Amino acid sequence: MLGRGKIKYDLNAYLMGLTQPLIGLDMTVTATVRYELIDTATRKSLVNETVTVPYTAKFSDAFIGTERLRLANEGSIRENIAAFLRHLVTVSKDFAARSGAPPNRRAAGPPRRS
């Protein structure tokens, strides 16, 4: 375990589908993943979202077709995770607004020197 203390959330990801081309110069793979975020204390599902994202590996990315397909597979999963994380940030702001808790804020820049 990386952190100390009790785990607050479980995140499960289920690969629901991976659409791949058989052949092609540019290969587009579409990954569909269902994500579920669970509060470990209450076992309540906080987020249950299915994300579908395509990614295209161009002929210029790799000459060999199997290499382009691998790149498209990896890219589709990577972009899928990124899309879910963007969604999760939006949802967490909504949770904070409903609960009255201030949203987490990062500093806009380095501290000013006097």
C-alpha positions in Angstrom: 0.0 0.0 0.0 1.4 3.4 -0.9 -0.3 5.6 1.7 -0.8 5.3 5.4 -4.2 5.1 7.0 -7.5 3.9 5.8 -8.4 3.8 2.1 -11.3 6.1 1.4 -12.2 5.0 -2.1 -12.0 2.0 -4.4 -11.8 2.6 -8.1 -12.7 -0.2 -10.4 -12.3 -0.2 -14.2 -13.9 -2.7 -16.5 -12.9 -3.0 -20.1 -16.3 -3.3 -21.8 -15.1 -3.3 -25.4 -12.1 -2.6 -27.7 -13.0 -2.0 -31.3 -10.1 -2.7 -33.6 -9.7 -2.6 -37.4 -8.5 -5.7 -39.3 -6.3 -3.7 -41.7 -5.7 -0.1 -42.7 -3.1 2.6 -43.1 -4.4 4.7 -40.3 -5.8 2.5 -37.5 -8.5 3.7 -35.1 -9.2 1.8 -32.0 -12.1 2.7 -29.7 -12.0 1.6 -26.0 -15.1 1.5 -23.9 -14.4 1.3 -20.1 -16.8 1.4 -17.2 -15.4 3.1 -14.2 -16.9 2.8 -10.7 -15.8 4.8 -7.7 -16.9 3.4 -4.4 -16.8 5.0 -0.9 -15.2 2.3 1.2 -16.8 3.4 4.5 -20.4 3.2 3.1 -19.9 1.0 0.1 -21.9 3.6 -1.8 -21.2 4.0 -5.5 -20.2 7.6 -6.0 -19.4 7.5 -9.7 -20.5 4.9 -12.2 -19.6 6.1 -15.7 -18.9 4.4 -19.1 -16.4 6.2 -21.2 -15.9 5.5 -24.9 -12.9 7.1 -26.6 -11.2 6.5 -30.0 -7.6 6.9 -30.9 -6.0 6.8 -34.3 -2.4 5.7 -35.0 -1.3 7.2 -38.3 0.7 5.3 -41.0 3.5 7.8 -40.2 3.6 6.6 -36.6 4.7 3.1 -37.6 5.2 1.3 -40.9 4.3 -2.2 -39.6 0.6 -2.7 -39.2 0.8 -4.6 -36.0 2.9 -1.9 -34.4 0.3 0.7 -35.5 -2.4 -1.4 -33.9 -0.5 -1.6 -30.7 0.0 2.1 -30.7 -3.7 2.6 -31.3 -4.7 0.2 -28.5 -2.4 2.0 -26.0 -3.5 5.4 -27.2 -7.2 4.6 -26.9 -6.8 3.3 -23.3 -4.5 6.2 -22.3 -7.0 8.8 -23.7 -9.9 6.9 -22.1 -8.2 7.2 -18.7 -7.5 10.9 -19.3 -11.2 11.5 -20.2 -12.3 9.7 -17.0 -10.0 11.7 -14.9 -11.2 15.0 -16.4 -14.8 13.8 -15.7 -13.8 12.9 -12.1 -12.4 16.4 -11.5 -15.7 17.9 -12.6 -17.7 15.5 -10.5 -15.6 16.1 -7.4 -16.2 19.9 -7.8 -20.0 19.1 -7.9 -19.8 16.9 -4.8 -17.9 19.7 -3.0 -20.5 22.3 -4.0 -23.4 20.2 -2.8 -21.8 19.4 0.5 -20.8 23.0 1.1 -17.1 22.1 1.3 -14.8 24.5 -0.5 -13.2 22.9 -3.6 -9.5 22.2 -3.6 -7.6 25.0 -5.1 -4.1 25.2 -6.4 -2.1 28.3 -6.3 -2.2 30.3 -9.5 1.5 30.7 -9.6 4.6 30.9 -7.4 4.4 33.0 -4.3 5.3 36.7 -4.7 8.6 37.9 -3.2 8.6 41.1 -1.3 
